Amino acid sequence: MKNRNITGIVVAIIYCVVLYVFLTDAPPGEAPNNPFWVYLLIPLGAVVITSLFDYVIKFDLFRKKKK
């Protein structure tokens, strides 16, 4: 298995939790009224974030390179 970027995974998990809380927020007694495609932003955003950290940014805060 490829060495995954731990920083990208952590940022993607934080993104998923924050977006889920934001999307399910509604006034008391009412259900959240969002279109279906808005909920697709959660997994799509996580894939984009992990891909960016794996292939473009290549910065890993948790796994330091040995000199």
C-alpha positions in Angstrom: 0.0 0.0 0.0 1.2 3.5 -0.8 2.3 5.7 2.0 -0.7 8.0 2.5 -0.3 11.6 3.6 -1.5 11.7 7.2 -2.0 15.4 7.1 -4.3 15.2 4.1 -6.4 12.5 5.9 -6.7 14.5 9.1 -7.7 17.6 7.1 -10.3 15.6 5.1 -11.8 14.2 8.3 -12.1 17.6 9.8 -13.7 18.9 6.6 -16.2 16.1 6.6 -17.2 16.7 10.3 -17.5 20.4 9.9 -19.5 20.2 6.6 -21.8 17.6 8.1 -22.5 19.8 11.1 -23.1 22.8 8.9 -25.4 20.9 6.5 -27.5 19.3 9.3 -27.9 22.5 11.2 -31.6 23.6 11.2 -33.9 25.5 13.5 -35.4 23.4 16.3 -38.4 21.4 15.2 -37.5 21.6 11.5 -35.6 19.1 9.2 -32.7 20.3 7.2 -33.8 21.2 3.7 -30.9 20.8 1.4 -30.8 19.3 -2.2 -29.2 15.9 -2.6 -26.2 17.1 -4.5 -25.1 19.2 -1.5 -24.5 16.0 0.6 -22.3 14.7 -2.2 -19.8 17.5 -1.4 -18.7 15.6 1.7 -17.1 12.5 0.0 -16.0 14.5 -3.1 -14.3 17.1 -0.9 -12.6 14.4 1.1 -11.2 12.8 -2.1 -10.1 16.1 -3.5 -8.3 17.1 -0.2 -6.5 13.8 0.1 -5.5 13.8 -3.6 -4.1 17.4 -3.2 -2.1 16.5 -0.2 -0.8 13.2 -1.8 0.1 14.5 -5.3 0.3 18.3 -5.3 1.2 19.7 -1.9 3.2 16.7 -0.6 3.5 18.2 2.9 3.1 15.8 5.8 3.1 17.4 9.2 2.9 14.0 11.0 5.4 12.0 9.1 8.8 13.8 9.0 11.4 12.8 6.4 14.7 11.5 7.9 17.8 13.4 6.9 
